[in-house]
Amino acid sequence: MRLTHLRLLVADFDACFRFYRDIMGFKVLWGSEGGTYADFEAGPGLTLALFDRDEMAVAAGTRAGSVGTDDPDRAVLVVKADDLAADVELLENLGALFFTGIENRPGWGIRTAHLRDPDGNLIELYEDLAG
């Protein structure tokens, strides 16, 4: 597994998009103003992503404290799995608690599973969808 993205979950997508593009000077890899998701080149092998906070809450099922927190998530560590099913099983055997199962997300082009670290930080494991 390897960390590929730091995803910021934002309430004002357009303002944040302009900030990271125009002020911070990050190159846009995907997305645009008026959207809900964007990727920026943040350095070799690392992507800074922006995603609408409410949409991530729906995708991860974390609305209204459904996983033990009333605070909205502000960031996600995004980790590419070598083999999502095997990595989820390994982490569960080591004591990790996933609060979503593996889900295909055709609109995103990936499969995902979500868990939290002991301090409550959101982590997304993913692999590309075949085809």
ChimeraX attribute file (.defattr): number of C-alpha atoms within 10 A of each C-alpha:
attribute: neighborCount
match mode: 1-to-1
recipient: residues
	/A:1	13
	/A:2	11
	/A:3	15
	/A:4	15
	/A:5	22
	/A:6	19
	/A:7	21
	/A:8	20
	/A:9	24
	/A:10	22
	/A:11	15
	/A:12	12
	/A:13	22
	/A:14	17
	/A:15	13
	/A:16	18
	/A:17	27
	/A:18	15
	/A:19	13
	/A:20	17
	/A:21	15
	/A:22	11
	/A:23	10
	/A:24	9
	/A:25	13
	/A:26	19
	/A:27	13
	/A:28	18
	/A:29	13
	/A:30	11
	/A:31	15
	/A:32	16
	/A:33	13
	/A:34	10
	/A:35	13
	/A:36	21
	/A:37	23
	/A:38	20
	/A:39	21
	/A:40	21
	/A:41	17
	/A:42	16
	/A:43	9
	/A:44	7
	/A:45	10
	/A:46	13
	/A:47	21
	/A:48	19
	/A:49	25
	/A:50	27
	/A:51	24
	/A:52	19
	/A:53	21
	/A:54	16
	/A:55	15
	/A:56	21
	/A:57	17
	/A:58	10
	/A:59	15
	/A:60	20
	/A:61	15
	/A:62	21
	/A:63	18
	/A:64	12
	/A:65	12
	/A:66	12
	/A:67	15
	/A:68	9
	/A:69	12
	/A:70	11
	/A:71	10
	/A:72	15
	/A:73	19
	/A:74	16
	/A:75	19
	/A:76	21
	/A:77	17
	/A:78	21
	/A:79	18
	/A:80	19
	/A:81	20
	/A:82	13
	/A:83	14
	/A:84	19
	/A:85	17
	/A:86	11
	/A:87	16
	/A:88	22
	/A:89	14
	/A:90	12
	/A:91	13
	/A:92	13
	/A:93	10
	/A:94	9
	/A:95	9
	/A:96	15
	/A:97	15
	/A:98	18
	/A:99	15
	/A:100	16
	/A:101	14
	/A:102	16
	/A:103	14
	/A:104	16
	/A:105	13
	/A:106	10
	/A:107	6
	/A:108	10
	/A:109	14
	/A:110	15
	/A:111	21
	/A:112	26
	/A:113	20
	/A:114	22
	/A:115	22
	/A:116	17
	/A:117	11
	/A:118	9
	/A:119	6
	/A:120	12
	/A:121	13
	/A:122	18
	/A:123	19
	/A:124	22
	/A:125	25
	/A:126	26
	/A:127	19
	/A:128	17
	/A:129	13
	/A:130	7
	/A:131	4
